Amino acid sequence: MTRVQLSGYSLWILLVIAALIAVTPSLLAQSAGTGALTGTVTDASGGVVPGVTVTLTSTDTNQTRDTITREDGSYRFALLPPGTYGVRFTIAGFKTSEVSSVTVRVTETQVLDRALEVGAQSEQVTVEVQTPSRSSRFRPRPTTPATGGIRAQM
């Protein structure tokens, strides 16, 4: 049996090579560069607005991501592929705000702060109409001037 004896310098070189081989897969996994988008949403007076839905849409792929602003009005989209995005800010009581073009670059964090304008509260009313069947005993009659409405006849 042959015995190999390594000097201190040779042993150190082997340890460095082994460490580099062990770390290489994790370095390759991070080679696909990404960027980020962050910002703060405020109202016209500068107060932060929590609970805003922020929708990010890639103009290249049409894929969307959503997030909600935190208590301090901030939001963040991480690990974004580089490209151009559209951003939409929506919450009840404020006008919807849109930014059509935000560019995200590799290893950069783009900051997009937004001030929302107060909008008119709107209500949506859904009306469902049910048509009576032919076997129904009720038939609508024309409007009468005295009641101003439609009377049902039996």
Secondary structure as GFF3:
##gff-version 3
##sequence-region A 1 154
A	DSSP	alpha_helix	8	29	.	.	.	ID=ss1
A	DSSP	beta_strand	35	43	.	.	.	ID=ss2
A	DSSP	beta_strand	53	58	.	.	.	ID=ss3
A	DSSP	beta_strand	64	68	.	.	.	ID=ss4
A	DSSP	beta_strand	74	80	.	.	.	ID=ss5
A	DSSP	beta_strand	83	90	.	.	.	ID=ss6
A	DSSP	beta_strand	97	104	.	.	.	ID=ss7
A	DSSP	beta_strand	109	111	.	.	.	ID=ss8
A	DSSP	beta_strand	114	116	.	.	.	ID=ss9
A	DSSP	beta_strand	139	140	.	.	.	ID=ss10
A	DSSP	beta_strand	152	153	.	.	.	ID=ss11
###
